[in-house]
Amino acid sequence: MKRFKLMIAGLCLLTGNLVPFENMYGQDASNLSQLGKSTIEDVIASMTLEEKAALVVGTGLKMGEKEKNMGFQIPNQPIPGSLADKTKVYVSGAVGRTLEIQRLGVTTIEMVDGPAGPSFGSRTTAYPIAINLSSTWDVDLVCEIGKCMGNEVLEYGLDLLLAPGMNIHRNPLGGRNFEYYSEDPLLSGKIGAAMVTGIQSQGVGTSVKHFVANNQESNRIAVDAVISERALREIYLKGFEIALKESDPWTLMASYNSVNGVTATENYDLLTTIVRNDWGYEGIIMSDWDTGKDPVEQMKAGLNLIMPGPYQDTVIIQAVKSGKLQEEVLDKNIAWILKNTMRSPKFRGYNYSNKPDLDNNAKIARNAGAEGMVLLKNDVNTLPLKDKDKDIALFGNGSYVTNVGGSGSGFVMRAGPTVNIIDGLINSGYSIENVSKQAYTNFIQENTPKQNMMDAIRGRIKRAAEMPVTKEFAEMIADNAEVALITIRRNSGETEDRKIERDFNLTETEVGNIETITKAFHAKAKRVVVVLNVGGVIETTSWKDMPDAILIAWQPGQEAGNAVADIISGRINPSGKLPASFPVKYEDVPSARNFPGSPAYKPEEVVYEEGIYVGYRYYNTYNVETAYPFGYGLSYTEFNYSGLKLSSPKFKNQIEVSIKVSNNGKVAGQEVVQLYISAPKNKLDKPAEELKGFAKTKLLQPGESQTISFNIDGNKLASFYSEKSAWIADAGEYTVKIGASCEDIRLSQKFNLKNDILIEAVSKSLVPKVEINEMKNEL
C-alpha cells in the first residue's frame, strides 16, 4: 500500500498537482524516506518506476539562461514537463546532471568538462594539458593542480569534473593524446591518481575516463579494439586500476568503442567482472556522452548512469514492465548513484562563493607548465638566455598566437587571459626585435580565417598558415637580433586523429624556415632556439641538428608565455622528462601498420598486434633507435647517481632499493629518478625492461645530495598469464636499473627469486573472439 501511495504521489508531481501528502494519506511528508536519513534501500523502495528509470539516465543538456540567450540549439533537451525537465539548472553551462527527486532528498549531481580545467560559462583557469603535467613526473605538483581545479568546481557550485583522461598513448597520431598522460601505465596511473586525489580533496568528484582503449578518434563510436588479455591487463587496464585503487574516483566513464567485440558501455566483463569484482570499485560507472546502442544491455552490464540522457528512460520503463529487465538490476544501479550522490556539495548543502582564487591558481598553473617542459637539446649552453638587453627575434606564428590547450571537451571555454610567448618574454624583461614582430603581427592579422562560433566554443580555432621566411628576411633580422626563437605550433582534439603529413611531420614551410633562419643566424655566430608548442609527439630527426636548442613547451595552459619565459630565462631549471617516446620516423611506431584499423577511411576493427610492445617496451626490446627516448630530458645542471643498494640479493616479500643523487653542476635543479626492472624470460615473453618506480628529487642546490628509496614488492615483478588468468612473478634473475631515461641507465644490480609466486588470480574476462598474431620477443 505504501508503494502504491508513493507512486500516486509521484504521478501527482508529474502532473503538477501538488496535493500535500498529509492531505492525501493523513500522514506528514516528513515521514517519507530521505536520502542520508533513511537507508538507500528504503529510498529506492519509495521511488516510482518512472523516477528510477529517469535517475539512471541523465537529464539531458539542459539549457540555463545563458545558453538560451546565445541563440543556437543544443541537442538532448528534455521533454517539457518530464521529470528530467523539472530538475533544476543550478549552474548554467554544466554539460550534464542527474535527476533531482526533492521529495526523497535526492539532489542532482552537476557535471562539467574537462581535463585541463572546468569549462563552462564562468571564467576559469586553463591549466597545462595532461601530457605536460605527466612530463613533470611529480605527483605532489599534479595533486596541487588537482586541488586548484577542484576548488574552482566547488566554488562555482558544481559537483563533478569530467577528468582525468587516462588512456595509453598507443600511437602518436591519437587525436586526444594531449588529454592523456603517457605510453606507460605506471606513470599514467600514478599521475592520474594524484590528479584525482587533488580534485577530490576539495569535496567534489572526478570521472576517470575513457574506459577503455579509447586510443583513437577515427570512428571511435563503432570501432572494435581487438586486444589480447595480457596486453589489456598489463598495458591498457593497468593505469585505470592504479588510479581506482589508490584514489577512489567518484565515477568511471566508459568509452565509445568496443573491446573484443562488445561495446564498452554494454560490456559485463569490463564493467562488472573486472571493475567491480576484480578491483572492488565502489563509485558510479557512467557512459561517455551519447554512447552505446541498447540501454537495457547497459543496465545489465553494470553501467549505472547513461549520459547525457534524457530519452532512454522510456525504453527502460518498457523493459521492466515487459520483464526484459529485472527491476532489481535497476535498483542495484541506482544504489551506486545514491551512495555517491551523498558525497556531493549539493547534497551537503555547500554554500559556494562563485569566487575561486583565480590569481593564485594561475600562479600554480604557470609553475606546473614550466615544470612539465622538456629540454631536448642545449648545445654550448645556449639556454638560459641571460642577456635581456639584446633583442630576441621571434619567428613562427605560435610565438605570437600560442596554443594553450587542445580542442573538444579538453578545451577550457572561458579561460583567463592567454599569455602568448611574446607576452611572456616581454613580461620577463626581454627585448623583442621589432621588424620580425611587425611582419608576423601583420601576416597573422591578414591571414587568420573567419571563425565559426560553434568551432571556436570547443577550441577548434582556425589559424593562419605559417608565414614563409625568405633568406633575405632572415639575414636582415639576423643583423638586428642576438638570438632567434622559432615556435612550431600544433593542435589536435576530439573526433579526429592527427595526420602524418603536415602534422606529425613538419610542413615544408616549417622545415624551410628552420633551415633558412638557422643558416642566417649561424653565419653571424648567433644562436637559434626552437620551441615546440605541441600537444603530442612529432617528428624531429629531419631537422633537430639545425638549431642550437630545442624546448618542448607542450600546450602549457593560459600562462603559456610566462611559463616558457621562466625556462628560457633560467628562473626555473627544466626538469621535465618525456612521458612518450619520440620515434625517428612514424614507420618505426609499432602500431603504425594497423592504426587506426581497417578499413582505414572508417575503421570497424583495429587489432593490437603489437601486444605489450607499446612505446619504449618495443624500441628497447627490438633495438629500434629513437629520436628521444622515454624518460629523456636535459637540465641546466648535472646530476650524478651513486651508491645503489638493494636490501637483499634474494627476493622474499619485498626488496628495498636506495640511490644517492647529487647535483654536480652550478645551479639548483631537480632530477627525475627512474627505476626499471628486467625480468627473466622463462615461460613468458618479456620486454627488455619496464618502468616500475619513479621519484623526483627536491630542489637540489649545487653540491647537495638526496637519497631516493623505492620498494619492490611482488606486484612489481608480476606478469599476466592469460591461460591462468593470474599475475605471476617468475622465478629467476631480475635486474634493477636506475636511470635518467629508459636508455640512460646509470647503475644496476641483480637479485634472484627462487620460486614462482602467484600474486593474484583474477576473472577470466575479455577474451578476444579472433586470433591475434601478436608480436613476440625472439631476440
C-alpha positions in Angstrom: 0.0 0.0 0.0 2.8 2.4 0.9 4.5 1.7 -2.5 1.1 2.4 -4.3 0.7 5.7 -2.4 4.2 6.8 -3.3 3.5 6.0 -7.0 0.3 8.1 -6.8 2.3 10.9 -5.2 4.8 10.7 -7.9 2.1 10.9 -10.6 0.7 14.0 -8.8 4.1 15.5 -9.0 4.4 14.7 -12.7 1.1 16.3 -13.4 1.9 19.3 -11.4 -0.9 18.6 -8.9 1.0 19.3 -5.7 -1.5 18.0 -3.2 0.1 17.9 0.3 1.0 14.3 1.2 -0.6 14.7 4.7 -3.9 15.6 3.0 -3.8 12.6 0.6 -2.9 10.0 3.1 -3.3 11.5 6.5 0.5 11.5 7.1 3.2 14.1 7.2 5.5 14.4 4.2 8.5 14.3 6.6 7.7 10.6 7.1 8.9 9.8 3.6 12.3 8.1 3.2 15.0 10.7 2.8 18.5 10.1 1.4 21.0 10.4 4.1 18.5 9.8 6.9 16.9 6.5 5.6 18.7 3.5 4.2 19.4 3.6 0.5 17.2 0.5 0.1 14.3 2.4 1.7 14.8 5.4 -0.6 14.9 3.2 -3.6 11.7 1.4 -2.5 10.0 4.8 -2.2 10.7 5.6 -5.8 8.2 5.2 -8.7 9.4 3.2 -11.7 9.4 6.4 -13.7 11.8 8.0 -11.1 14.0 5.0 -11.2 14.3 5.0 -14.9 14.9 8.7 -15.0 17.6 8.5 -12.3 19.8 6.1 -14.3 19.6 8.4 -17.3 20.9 12.0 -17.3 18.5 14.9 -17.6 19.9 15.9 -21.0 21.9 19.0 -22.0 19.5 21.4 -20.2 19.9 25.0 -21.1 20.3 27.7 -18.5 19.5 31.3 -19.3 23.0 32.0 -20.7 22.7 29.2 -23.3 19.1 30.2 -24.2 20.3 33.8 -24.9 23.1 32.6 -27.2 20.6 31.9 -29.9 21.6 28.4 -31.0 20.0 25.0 -30.4 21.5 22.4 -28.1 20.6 18.7 -28.6 19.4 16.2 -25.9 16.8 18.6 -24.5 14.3 17.0 -22.1 10.6 16.8 -22.9 8.7 19.8 -21.3 7.0 18.7 -18.1 9.1 15.5 -17.8 11.0 14.5 -14.6 14.2 15.5 -16.3 12.8 18.8 -17.3 11.8 19.5 -13.7 15.4 19.0 -12.4 16.7 22.5 -11.7 19.6 24.0 -13.6 21.7 25.3 -10.7 24.8 26.2 -12.8 24.4 27.4 -16.3 26.9 25.7 -18.7 27.1 22.4 -16.9 27.3 19.6 -19.5 25.1 17.2 -17.7 23.3 16.4 -14.5 21.5 13.6 -12.7 17.8 13.6 -11.7 16.7 15.5 -8.7 14.0 14.0 -6.5 13.2 16.6 -3.9 10.6 14.7 -2.1 13.1 12.0 -1.3 16.0 14.3 -0.6 17.9 13.2 -3.7 19.9 16.0 -5.1 21.3 16.4 -8.6 25.0 16.0 -9.5 26.0 18.7 -11.9 29.0 17.9 -14.2 31.5 20.0 -16.1 34.2 19.4 -18.6 37.2 18.8 -18.6 40.8 17.6 -18.1 42.6 21.0 -18.4 40.2 22.8 -16.0 36.5 23.4 -15.6 35.0 24.6 -18.9 31.6 26.3 -18.8 30.0 29.8 -18.7 32.2 31.4 -16.0 35.8 32.3 -16.1 38.1 29.5 -15.0 41.8 28.6 -15.3 43.2 26.9 -18.3 45.8 24.5 -16.8 48.6 22.7 -18.6 47.4 19.8 -20.7 47.8 16.2 -19.3 50.9 15.3 -21.3 52.6 18.5 -19.9 51.6 17.5 -16.4 52.8 14.0 -16.7 56.1 15.3 -18.1 56.7 16.7 -14.6 56.8 13.2 -13.1 55.8 15.0 -9.9 52.8 13.5 -8.2 52.8 16.2 -5.5 52.7 19.0 -8.1 49.9 17.3 -10.0 48.0 16.9 -6.8 48.3 20.6 -6.2 47.0 21.3 -9.7 44.1 19.0 -8.9 43.3 21.0 -5.7 43.1 24.2 -7.8 40.8 22.6 -10.3 38.7 21.0 -7.6 38.3 24.3 -5.8 37.1 26.0 -8.9 34.5 23.3 -9.4 33.4 23.6 -5.8 33.2 27.4 -5.6 31.3 27.7 -8.8 28.6 25.4 -7.4 29.4 22.3 -9.5 29.8 18.8 -8.2 31.9 16.7 -10.6 34.7 17.4 -13.1 34.9 15.1 -16.1 38.6 14.3 -15.7 41.2 13.0 -15.8 41.7 11.1 -19.1 43.9 8.1 -18.7 44.2 6.1 -22.0 47.6 5.0 -23.2 49.5 6.8 -26.0 49.4 3.8 -28.3 50.1 5.8 -31.4 51.4 9.4 -31.7 48.5 10.2 -34.1 45.9 9.7 -31.4 43.8 12.9 -31.5 43.3 13.0 -27.7 46.8 12.1 -26.6 47.1 15.6 -25.2 44.4 14.7 -22.7 46.1 11.5 -21.7 49.3 11.1 -19.7 51.7 8.6 -21.1 52.6 5.5 -23.1 53.4 3.8 -19.8 50.6 2.5 -17.5 52.5 3.1 -14.2 53.3 6.7 -15.0 49.7 7.2 -16.2 48.2 5.5 -13.2 50.3 7.4 -10.6 49.8 10.8 -12.2 46.1 10.1 -12.7 45.7 9.1 -9.0 47.5 12.2 -7.9 45.1 14.3 -10.0 42.0 12.6 -8.6 43.3 12.9 -5.1 43.9 16.6 -5.5 40.5 17.4 -7.1 38.5 15.3 -4.6 40.3 16.8 -1.6 38.1 19.8 -2.3 34.9 17.8 -1.8 34.0 17.4 -5.4 34.1 14.4 -7.7 36.1 13.2 -10.7 35.4 11.0 -13.7 38.3 8.8 -14.7 38.0 8.3 -18.5 37.6 6.9 -21.2 37.4 3.3 -20.1 39.0 1.6 -22.0 41.1 1.5 -25.2 39.8 4.8 -26.5 43.2 5.2 -28.1 42.0 6.7 -31.4 39.3 9.1 -32.6 38.8 7.5 -36.0 35.3 6.1 -35.9 35.6 5.9 -32.2 31.9 5.2 -31.7 31.9 2.0 -33.8 35.4 0.7 -33.9 36.2 -2.6 -32.1 39.6 -2.7 -30.4 40.8 -6.3 -30.5 43.4 -6.8 -27.8 44.9 -9.8 -26.1 44.1 -10.5 -22.4 47.7 -9.9 -21.4 48.0 -6.6 -23.3 44.7 -5.4 -21.8 45.8 -6.3 -18.2 49.4 -5.1 -18.4 49.1 -2.0 -20.6 45.6 -0.7 -21.1 43.7 -1.6 -17.9 46.7 -1.2 -15.5 46.7 2.6 -15.3 43.0 2.7 -14.6 43.4 0.0 -12.0 46.1 2.0 -10.2 44.0 5.2 -10.2 40.8 3.5 -9.0 42.6 1.6 -6.2 44.8 4.5 -5.0 42.4 7.5 -5.3 38.8 6.2 -5.3 37.4 8.5 -8.0 33.6 9.2 -7.7 32.9 8.0 -11.2 34.4 5.9 -14.0 33.4 6.8 -17.6 33.0 4.0 -20.1 34.2 4.8 -23.6 32.5 4.8 -27.0 34.5 1.9 -28.6 34.0 -1.8 -28.4 36.5 -4.1 -26.7 36.9 -7.6 -28.1 33.5 -7.5 -29.8 31.4 -5.8 -27.2 30.6 -2.1 -26.8 32.4 -0.8 -23.7 29.2 0.5 -22.1 27.4 -2.8 -22.6 30.4 -5.0 -21.6 29.6 -7.0 -18.5 33.2 -8.4 -18.4 34.6 -4.9 -18.4 32.3 -3.0 -16.1 31.2 -5.7 -13.6 33.6 -8.6 -13.7 36.8 -6.5 -13.8 35.9 -3.2 -12.2 33.5 -4.4 -9.5 34.6 -7.9 -8.8 38.4 -7.9 -9.5 39.1 -4.3 -8.4 36.4 -3.7 -5.8 35.4 -0.3 -7.2 32.5 1.4 -5.5 32.0 4.6 -7.5 29.5 5.3 -10.2 30.1 3.7 -13.6 28.8 6.1 -16.3 28.8 6.4 -20.0 30.5 8.9 -22.2 28.0 11.2 -23.8 25.6 9.5 -26.3 27.4 6.2 -26.4 26.0 2.7 -26.6 23.1 1.2 -28.5 21.0 -0.6 -26.0 20.1 1.0 -22.6 18.7 -2.3 -21.3 22.0 -4.1 -22.1 23.9 -1.2 -20.5 21.9 -1.6 -17.3 22.5 -5.4 -17.3 26.3 -4.9 -17.9 26.6 -2.7 -14.8 26.5 0.7 -16.4 24.9 2.7 -13.6 24.3 6.1 -15.4 23.6 6.8 -19.1 24.7 10.3 -20.1 23.6 12.8 -21.0 20.1 11.4 -21.4 17.2 12.0 -21.3 15.4 9.8 -23.7 16.5 6.3 -22.7 14.2 6.2 -19.7 11.2 5.2 -21.8 13.0 2.2 -23.1 14.0 1.2 -19.6 10.4 1.5 -18.3 9.1 -0.7 -21.1 11.8 -3.3 -20.5 10.9 -3.5 -16.8 7.2 -3.8 -17.5 7.8 -6.5 -20.1 10.2 -8.5 -18.0 13.1 -7.9 -20.3 14.9 -6.0 -17.4 14.6 -7.1 -13.8 13.7 -4.2 -11.5 16.4 -5.5 -9.1 19.1 -4.7 -11.7 17.8 -1.2 -12.0 17.8 -0.9 -8.2 21.3 -2.0 -8.0 22.5 0.6 -10.4 20.5 3.3 -8.5 22.2 2.2 -5.3 25.6 3.1 -6.7 24.3 6.5 -7.8 22.7 7.3 -4.5 25.7 6.2 -2.5 27.9 8.7 -4.4 25.3 11.4 -4.6 25.7 11.8 -0.8 29.3 12.8 -1.4 28.4 15.8 -3.5 28.5 19.5 -2.4 24.8 19.9 -3.3 23.8 17.1 -1.0 25.9 18.6 1.7 24.3 22.0 1.2 27.6 23.7 0.5 27.2 27.5 0.2 29.5 28.2 -2.8 31.1 31.6 -3.3 31.4 32.0 -7.1 34.8 33.4 -6.3 37.6 30.8 -6.5 41.1 32.3 -6.2 41.9 32.5 -9.9 45.0 34.6 -9.4 46.6 32.0 -7.1 45.5 29.2 -9.5 47.2 31.0 -12.4 50.5 31.2 -10.5 50.4 27.4 -9.7 49.4 26.7 -13.4 52.3 28.8 -14.6 54.8 26.9 -12.4 53.4 23.5 -13.4 53.5 24.4 -17.1 57.2 25.2 -16.8 58.0 22.1 -14.7 56.5 20.0 -17.4 58.6 21.4 -20.2 61.3 19.1 -21.6 64.6 20.4 -22.8 65.6 18.2 -25.7 68.8 19.9 -26.8 71.0 22.6 -25.5 74.3 22.8 -27.4 77.1 25.1 -25.9 74.7 26.2 -23.1 72.5 28.2 -25.4 69.9 28.3 -22.7 69.2 30.0 -20.5 69.3 33.4 -22.2 70.9 35.7 -19.6 71.4 38.9 -21.6 67.9 40.5 -21.7 69.2 43.8 -23.2 69.9 42.1 -26.6 67.0 41.6 -29.0 65.3 38.2 -29.5 63.8 37.7 -32.9 60.6 35.7 -32.7 59.7 33.5 -35.7 56.7 31.2 -36.1 53.1 32.2 -35.8 52.9 30.4 -32.5 55.3 32.9 -30.9 52.5 35.5 -31.3 49.4 33.3 -31.0 50.3 30.4 -28.7 48.2 27.2 -28.3 47.4 26.8 -24.6 45.4 23.6 -24.9 43.7 21.2 -27.3 40.2 21.2 -28.7 37.0 19.4 -27.9 36.0 18.6 -24.3 39.6 19.2 -23.3 39.3 22.9 -24.2 38.7 25.4 -21.5 35.9 27.6 -22.8 36.3 30.7 -20.8 39.8 30.7 -19.5 41.6 33.7 -18.1 43.8 35.9 -20.3 46.1 33.9 -22.6 49.8 34.8 -22.2 51.4 34.3 -25.6 55.1 33.6 -25.9 55.9 37.1 -26.9 53.9 38.4 -23.9 55.8 36.2 -21.5 59.2 37.2 -22.8 58.3 40.9 -22.6 56.9 40.3 -19.1 60.2 38.8 -18.1 62.2 41.8 -19.3 63.4 40.6 -22.7 63.7 43.0 -25.7 61.9 41.8 -28.8 63.2 42.6 -32.3 60.6 44.8 -33.9 60.8 44.2 -37.7 60.1 40.5 -37.4 57.4 41.3 -34.7 55.6 43.7 -37.0 55.9 41.3 -40.0 54.3 38.4 -38.1 51.6 40.6 -36.5 50.5 41.9 -39.9 50.7 38.5 -41.5 48.6 36.8 -38.8 46.0 39.6 -38.8 45.6 39.5 -42.6 45.6 35.6 -43.0 43.6 34.4 -40.0 40.3 32.8 -41.3 36.9 33.8 -40.1 35.8 31.8 -37.1 32.7 29.6 -36.8 31.2 30.3 -33.4 30.5 26.6 -32.5 34.0 25.6 -33.5 35.5 28.4 -31.5 33.5 27.4 -28.4 35.2 24.0 -28.4 38.6 25.3 -29.3 38.7 24.4 -33.0 40.1 27.8 -33.7 41.2 28.3 -37.3 44.7 29.6 -37.6 46.7 31.4 -40.3 49.0 29.2 -42.3 52.7 29.5 -41.3 54.4 32.6 -42.7 57.3 31.6 -45.0 60.6 33.2 -44.2 62.9 34.2 -47.1 66.7 34.2 -47.0 66.8 37.9 -47.3 64.4 38.5 -44.5 66.2 36.1 -42.2 69.6 37.7 -42.9 68.2 41.2 -42.2 66.7 40.0 -38.9 70.0 38.3 -38.0 71.7 41.7 -38.3 69.3 43.2 -35.8 68.9 40.4 -33.2 71.1 38.4 -31.0 69.1 35.1 -30.9 66.3 33.6 -32.9 63.4 31.8 -31.3 61.2 29.7 -33.6 57.9 28.3 -32.4 56.4 25.3 -34.1 52.7 25.0 -33.2 50.3 22.1 -33.3 46.7 21.4 -32.1 44.5 18.3 -32.0 41.4 17.2 -30.3 38.2 15.2 -30.1 36.6 13.4 -33.1 39.6 13.4 -35.4 43.1 11.8 -35.3 46.2 13.6 -36.4 47.8 13.2 -39.8 51.3 12.1 -40.7 52.0 14.8 -43.2 51.8 18.4 -42.1 51.1 17.4 -38.5 53.3 14.6 -37.2 55.9 15.6 -39.8 56.7 19.3 -40.1 55.5 21.1 -43.2 57.9 22.1 -46.0 57.5 25.8 -44.9 58.3 24.9 -41.3 61.4 22.9 -42.1 62.5 25.5 -44.7 62.1 28.3 -42.2 64.2 26.5 -39.6 66.9 25.9 -42.1 66.8 29.4 -43.5 66.8 31.1 -40.1 69.5 28.9 -38.7 71.8 29.5 -41.6 71.3 33.2 -41.4 71.9 33.4 -37.6 74.8 30.9 -37.6 76.6 32.9 -40.3 76.8 35.7 -37.8 77.7 33.4 -34.9 74.3 33.8 -33.3 72.1 31.1 -31.7 68.7 29.6 -32.6 66.2 28.1 -30.2 63.1 26.0 -31.3 60.1 25.9 -29.0 57.6 23.1 -29.7 54.1 24.3 -28.8 52.5 20.9 -29.4 50.0 18.5 -27.8 51.9 15.3 -28.7 54.8 13.6 -30.3 56.1 15.0 -33.6 59.0 14.1 -36.0 62.3 15.8 -35.1 65.0 13.8 -36.7 65.0 15.6 -40.1 65.7 19.0 -38.5 66.9 18.6 -34.9 70.6 19.0 -35.9 70.0 22.6 -37.2 69.1 24.7 -34.1 71.2 25.0 -31.0 68.4 24.3 -28.5 65.0 22.6 -28.6 62.4 23.0 -25.8 59.1 21.2 -25.7 56.7 23.6 -24.1 53.7 21.4 -24.9 50.5 23.4 -24.5 51.1 24.8 -21.0 47.8 26.5 -20.3 46.8 30.1 -20.1 50.1 31.2 -18.6 52.0 29.6 -21.6 54.2 32.6 -22.4 55.2 33.3 -18.8 56.0 29.6 -18.3 58.2 29.5 -21.4 60.0 32.6 -20.3 60.6 31.0 -16.9 62.6 28.3 -18.6 64.2 30.5 -21.2 65.4 32.9 -18.5 66.6 30.2 -16.1 64.2 31.3 -13.4 63.1 27.7 -13.4 65.6 25.0 -14.3 64.0 22.5 -16.7 63.3 19.2 -15.1 60.6 17.6 -17.3 61.1 14.2 -18.8 59.3 12.6 -21.8 56.3 10.5 -21.0 56.3 9.2 -24.5 59.0 8.1 -26.9 59.9 10.2 -30.0 60.5 7.9 -32.9 62.9 8.6 -35.7 60.1 8.3 -38.2 56.4 7.4 -38.0 57.0 4.0 -39.7 59.1 3.0 -36.6 56.0 3.1 -34.3 55.0 -0.5 -33.5 51.3 0.2 -34.2 51.9 2.2 -37.4 50.9 -0.8 -39.6 47.5 -1.2 -38.1 46.5 2.3 -36.9 43.7 3.3 -37.0 42.4 -0.1 -38.2 40.5 -1.3 -41.2 39.1 -0.1 -43.5 41.4 2.9 -42.9 38.9 5.5 -44.0 36.3 4.4 -41.4 37.8 1.6 -39.3 35.4 -1.0 -37.9 38.2 -3.1 -36.3 41.7 -2.4 -35.0 43.8 -5.3 -34.0 46.5 -4.6 -31.4 49.1 -6.8 -33.0 52.0 -5.2 -31.1 50.6 -6.6 -27.9 52.5 -5.4 -24.8 55.2 -3.8 -27.0 54.0 -0.2 -26.8 56.4 2.7 -26.8 59.7 2.1 -25.1 58.9 -1.5 -24.5 59.1 -2.0 -28.2 62.0 0.3 -29.0 64.3 -1.0 -26.3 63.4 -4.7 -26.8 63.8 -4.6 -30.6 66.8 -2.2 -30.6 65.0 0.4 -32.6 66.6 3.8 -32.5 64.6 6.7 -31.2 65.0 10.4 -31.7 64.4 11.0 -28.0 63.7 8.1 -25.6 61.0 7.7 -23.0 62.1 9.4 -19.7 64.5 11.8 -21.5 65.1 15.4 -20.6 68.0 17.7 -20.1 68.8 20.2 -17.3 70.9 23.3 -16.8 72.9 21.4 -14.2 74.3 17.9 -14.0 73.3 15.0 -11.7 75.4 12.1 -10.5 74.0 8.8 -9.4 75.9 6.7 -6.8 75.6 4.2 -4.1 72.9 1.9 -5.5 71.9 -0.5 -2.7 69.5 -3.4 -2.6 68.4 -4.7 0.9 68.9 -8.3 -0.2 70.3 -10.2 -3.2 67.3 -12.6 -2.7 63.7 -11.6 -3.0 61.4 -12.5 -0.2 58.2 -10.4 0.0 60.0 -7.2 -0.9 63.3 -5.6 -1.6 64.3 -2.0 -0.7 66.3 0.0 -3.2 68.2 3.2 -2.4 70.2 5.5 -4.6 72.1 8.7 -4.0 71.5 11.6 -6.4 73.9 14.6 -6.3 73.8 17.9 -8.1 77.3 18.3 -9.5 76.5 21.4 -11.5 76.4 25.2 -10.8 72.7 25.8 -10.5 69.9 24.4 -8.4 67.7 21.8 -10.1 65.5 18.7 -9.7 66.0 15.3 -11.2 63.6 12.5 -12.0 65.0 9.1 -10.9 63.5 6.2 -12.9 63.6 2.6 -11.8 63.3 -0.1 -14.5 63.3 -3.8 -14.0 64.3 -6.5 -16.4 62.6 -9.8 -15.7 63.6 -13.3 -16.5 62.2 -14.6 -19.8 61.3 -18.2 -18.8 57.8 -19.3 -19.8 56.6 -15.9 -21.0 57.7 -13.3 -23.5 59.1 -10.2 -21.7 60.1 -6.7 -22.7 63.7 -5.7 -22.2 62.7 -3.5 -19.2 59.7 -1.9 -17.7 59.2 1.2 -15.5 58.4 0.0 -12.0 59.0 3.2 -10.0 60.0 6.9 -10.2 60.6 9.8 -7.9 61.5 13.4 -8.3 64.1 14.9 -6.0 63.6 18.1 -4.1 65.3 21.2 -5.5 68.9 20.3 -5.0 71.4 23.2 -4.6 74.9 22.8 -6.2 76.8 20.2 -4.3 73.7 18.9 -2.5 72.6 15.3 -2.5 69.5 13.3 -1.7 68.9 9.6 -1.2 65.9 8.2 -3.0 64.3 4.9 -1.9 62.0 2.5 -3.7 60.1 -0.6 -2.6 59.9 -3.6 -4.9 57.1 -6.0 -4.0 55.7 -8.9 -5.8 53.3 -6.8 -7.8 56.2 -5.0 -9.5 57.7 -8.4 -10.6 54.5 -10.0 -11.9 53.4 -10.6 -15.5 50.0 -11.6 -16.6 49.4 -15.2 -17.7 46.3 -15.3 -19.8 45.9 -19.1 -19.7 45.9 -18.9 -15.9 44.1 -15.6 -15.5 46.7 -14.7 -13.0 49.5 -12.4 -12.1 52.7 -14.4 -11.5 56.2 -13.4 -10.6 58.5 -15.8 -12.3 61.5 -17.4 -10.6 64.9 -16.3 -11.9 67.3 -13.4 -12.0 65.9 -9.8 -12.1 67.9 -6.7 -12.8 67.2 -3.4 -11.2 68.2 -0.5 -13.4 68.3 3.1 -12.2 68.3 5.7 -15.0 67.8 9.2 -16.2 65.8 7.8 -19.1 65.0 4.3 -20.3 68.1 4.4 -22.5 70.3 6.3 -20.0 70.8 3.6 -17.3 73.3 4.9 -14.7 73.5 1.9 -12.2 72.2 -1.6 -12.0 72.1 -4.6 -9.6 70.6 -8.1 -9.8 68.6 -10.1 -7.4 67.1 -13.6 -7.5 63.6 -15.0 -6.9 63.8 -18.7 -6.0 60.3 -19.9 -6.9 57.4 -18.6 -8.9 54.9 -16.5 -6.8 51.2 -16.3 -7.5 50.5 -12.7 -6.9 46.8 -12.6 -7.8 44.2 -14.7 -9.6 41.6 -12.7 -11.4 38.5 -13.4 -13.5 38.7 -14.9 -17.0 37.5 -11.8 -18.9 37.6 -10.0 -22.2 38.8 -13.0 -24.3 39.3 -12.0 -27.9 36.9 -13.6 -30.3 39.5 -13.8 -33.1 43.1 -14.9 -33.1 45.7 -12.2 -32.8 49.1 -12.6 -34.5 50.9 -10.8 -31.7 54.5 -9.6 -31.7 56.9 -11.8 -29.8 60.3 -11.0 -28.4 62.5 -13.5 -30.2 65.8 -11.6 -29.8 
